[in-house]
């Protein structure tokens, strides 16, 4: 049921966007004004297509590792770099990268660095690295804080979201399920776009980002993420019809600009 809701969430904004543009075209046509020949229509259609599409993209972001309600239980012996593996089944766009805010107050006790790594070559995915420190973040959601990144594509394959700087005495704590009777982190697969690698937690003793190579030793077959640490938000890759809508919006705005100059 949750998977279906996530999939529907990704489509609603784009469907509304297309509907608004088509309705505007019909209104102008019925009024006897071919929409591509009126400056006002060009402006409206272009603005609606681009603005509505951007709004839809923001509204449809899915939080991969959901730390809502998770209580920290690891306070000493760090700092650690903590990784959780996931598989991309269908290409996705990553729009923001974030970290577990242990106390839910939007303030980190020490810098937490987060990045996505390709498990096959153990290299960082370019453009995925962020550092959250103090109140340095763009928004909070589900007991995590996020920083927006330029949308980056993850092709099918196995990756790890790694967060470094957790667990030192007096610094930002984290959660480790080994095992636990508390609220555990959740995982949203976006209707099958991505999958959690069962038991795919990893760690290393480090305050800075690196690819951890030591398995976490979490419960075999654990259906939940091993840690509350790094996370990210993502959306599906836009469908061809959506890309065509972006082209329509851009062309409309361009023609509107030319008409203003000619007049």
N, C-alpha and C positions, 0 to 999 in steps of 0.2 A: 504494500500500500504506500509506504514512504517513497519507494523508488518511482512509482507512478506520479506521485505529487511533485517530486523533483523534476521529472521529465516534462510534466505539464507546465511547471513554473518557467522552464526555459522557453516555451513556445508562446505563452500568453502575450508577452510584450511584443513579439514580432508580429503575431497575428493582428493585434490591435493597430500596430503601425501600418501594416498593409491596408487594413480596412479604412483607416482615416484618409490615406492618400487616394484610394479608389473612390471613396465617397466624395472627396473634393473634386476629382475629375468629373464624376457624373453630374455634380451640381453645376459646374461651369458649362458642360456640354448641353444640359437641358436648358440653360439660360441663353443659349445661342452664342456662347463665347468659347471657341476651341481653345482649350486650356494652354496649349503651347504658343498661342499668339497674344496672350494677355500678360502684361508685366506683373499685375497683382497676383494672378494665378501662379506664375512661375515662382514668385517669391514665397507664396504660401505653401505650395507643394514642396519646394526645395527645403524650406524650413521644417515643415512637418516631417518629411521623410528622414532628414538627418537628425533633428532633435529627438523625435520619437524613437528612432533606432538606438541612439545613444542612451536614452532613458531606459529602454527595454533591456539593453545590455547590462546596465547597472542593477536593475531590479532582479535580473535572473541569475546573479552570482550565487554559486553553491559553495558552502563551506565544507571542504573535504574532511578535515578532522575537527569534529565538534566537541569542544571542551566545556559545554554548558553544565554548570552545577558540579564540576569536578573539584574535589578538595585536595590540596597538595599533601603528600605524605613523605617526601624525601627532602630533608633540610640540610644535611651535612655530607661530608666525604667527597664533594665535587671540587672543582667544576667539571662538568661533563658536556660532551657533544652527543646528543641523542637523536637517533634516526629512526624513521618508520617507513617501510617499503610499501609501495603501491604499484599497480600495473595500469597503464593506460591502454584501454581496449579500442577506443576510437579517438582520433585527434581532438584535443581540447585547447582552449585558450586560458592561460593563467592570468588573472587580472590583479591579484594582490597576494602578498605573502605576510604571514603573521606568526605570533607566538602566544603561548599560554600565559595569561595574566593571573598568577596564582591567587592574588588577593582581590581581584576584580575591581581594583580602584584606578586602573588606567595609569599606574605609575610603577615602573620596573626598578627594583633595588640595585640592579647592575645591568650593563649592556648585554642584550641577548641578540646574537647574530643568527640569521636563518637563511637557508638556500636550498634549492632542489638539486639533487645529484643524479646523474645517470649511473645506475648500478653496474651496467656492462663495462664502462670504462672508468668509473669512479671519479668522473669529472663534474664540476659544477655546470648547470645549465646557464648559459649566458643570460644576464638580465634578471636572474631570480634571487639575487642576494640583497638582503636588507638588514639593518641593525635597529633594534628598538631599545631606546635608553630613556629612562625617566618618563617624560610625557611626550616623547617623540614618536608619533604614530598618526595615521589619518582617520581611523575610526575603530570602534570597539564592537564586537559581536560575539555572543556565546562564550563569555569568559576568556576571550582572546582579543588582542589588539593587532591591527593590520596596517600595512603600508602599501599603497597602490604602486603597481609597477606597469611599465609599458607592456601591453598585452603580448604574451609570448606563447608560441605553439609548442605543445608537447605531443610528439608523434607516438604511435603505439610502441610500448616497451615498458621496462621496469625501472622505477625511480625511487629515490628516498628523500623525504623532507627532513632536513637535519637542522637542529637548533643547538647552539653552543653557548655555554655560560651558566647553565643551571646547576644548582645543588651545592655550592660552596657555603660554608658556615656563615650565616648572617647575610647571605645574598638570595637571589630569587630561587625559591624551591620549585619542585615539579611533582608529578604524579607518576608512579610506576605500579602497574598491575601485576603482582607476582606472589600470590593472588591477592584479591581484595574484595571486601564486601561493601565497598562504597560505590558511589556513582562512577561509572567508567566512561571514558571518552567514547564518542560515537563516530561513525564513519558514514559519509554520504557519497554514494557511488554515482549520483547523477543519472539514475535510470540505466545503469550498466556501462556508462562511459569509462569509469575507472573501477578497479577492484582492490581491496585490501589484501596484502600478502600476509596470510596467517602466520603468526610467529615471526614476522619480519622486522622485529625491532633490533636495533644495533646501537652500540655505544663506544665511546673512547674518552679517556681522561684528557680534557682539553677545554680551555676557556675561549678558544678561537675556532673558526670553522675548518673542518677537515672531513673526509669521508670515514666514518667509524667502521671498523672491520670486526669488532667483537659482538657476537650474538647476545641479545639481552637476557636470554634464559627465561623468558616469559612462559606461561602455560602453553603446552602444545595444543594447536587447534584453537587458540584463543580467538573468539570472533570480534574482539574489540582491539583498538590500537593499544600497544604496550605502554605508551607514554602519553601524558598531556604535556606537549612541548611545542614543536613546530606545526604549522598548518598553512593552508592557502585557500583562496577562492578561485573558482573556474567557471567557464561557460562552454557550451558546445561551439564548434566551429560553425560560423554562419552558413546557412544553406545557400545554393546558387540564387534562389529567388530573393533572398535577403540582400545579397551582394548587388543584384540588379536594382533593388530598391535604393541602395546607397548611390549607385551610378545615376539613377533618375534624379535623386535629390541634388547631387553635385552638379549635374548638367542643368537642371532648372535654375539653380543659383547662379551659374555661370552665364546663362542666357539672360537672366534678369539683370545682371551687372552690365552686360553689353548693351541691352536695350536702354538702360539709364544713360549710358555714355552717348549713344546715338541720338537720344532725345534731348 
